[in-house]
Amino acid sequence: MPSVFDKTTAVTPDGDGRYAAELDAGWVVGGGLNGGYLLSLMGNAMRAALPGKPDPLVVSAYFLGASAPGAATVEVDVRRSGGSTATVAADLRQGDDTRITVLATFGDLDRNAGDVRTTAQPFELPPIEQCVPNTMAPPEVRRIAPLMDRFDMRFHPDHVGWAVGQPTGEAVMSAWFKLEDDREPDPISLLLVVDALPPVTFNLAKPGWAPTLELTAHVRAKPAPGWLRVRHQSHNVAGGMFEEDCEVWDSAGRLVAQSRQLALLPRPAPEA
C-alpha cells in the first residue's frame, strides 16, 4: 500500500510535458502548503520526464506565491539531457498563476556512490528517546502547521524553548526525523526534509509563518533506511529576511542532503 507521502506527492501525465496533481491539505503550514512538500511533488513530475535519471541532484526553486490545497499542474521542460545528467525546468501552476518555478539537475546517485571524501562530521543529537516529540508542540503551532502530523520529529531538548515561551536566542534548530507510516527516506523525500523543521526564527522570539523566497537543495546520496538527523541554522537575520542552512545526515552517518534558503521574517500578529 502506498504511503501517505507517496499518495500526496503523486502526479499523473496530462499531455506533453504536463502532469496533474492534487495538493493535499495535510501539508499546510501558515498561509500555504509547505515548500518542501511541493518540491517533492514537482520532483516526481521532473523524474517522470527523465527516464534513466531518477534522482534530483540540484534543485533551485523560486516561490512566487503561496499554493493552496486542490488541483494543480506541473509543466516540465527538459532543457538538456546528456550522458549522466539532465537539466530541467518546471513550473507549478494553479489556474492561471505560477506558484513555484524550478531549475534542476537530475542524474543517478548510484553512479560513483562509493566516492566519498567528506570531512564534515555529523552534529550531535541526544538519543531519540531523550528528545522532544513534535506531538508536544503548543496548540497554536499545531493549528497553523497541520503538516506536523505527517511525520515523527524529535527535537533536541536545547532547541525547543520557543514551545514554552522561552526562546533560546540562537538561530538553530535540530531534530530526528522520520515520515509517518515508517516510509523510508529516498532522494525525492529529502526535498521535503530540508524544509520540514520549524523556522529557526522561532528561537529568536519570532514565531509564525516565514515564507520562502528561494531554496536551493543539493542531494548528495541515497539515504540509508531509518531516522534522519536534520539541523537548520542561520547566521544573518537582517532587512526583514534570514537565510537558513540545512544539513541532513542518514542513519549510516552520511551527509545526504544540504540546502540554503532565503525567507521572510514572520510578520507580527495584528493586535486584537
Buried (B, 14 or more C-beta within 10 A) or exposed (E): EEBBBBEBBBBEEBEEBBBBBBBBEBBBBBEBBBBBBBBBBBBBBBBBBBEEBBBBBBBBBEBBEBBBBEEBBBBBEBEEBEEEBBBBBBBBBBEEEBBBBBBBBBBBBEEEEEEEEEEEEBBEBBEBEEBBBBEEBEEEBBEBBBBBBBBBBBBBEEBBBBBEEEBBEBBBBBBBBBBEBEBEBBBBBBBBBBBBBBBBBBBBEBBBBBBBEEBBBBBBBBBBEEBBBBBBBBEEBEEEBBBBBBBBBBBEEBBBBBBBBBBBBBEEEEEE
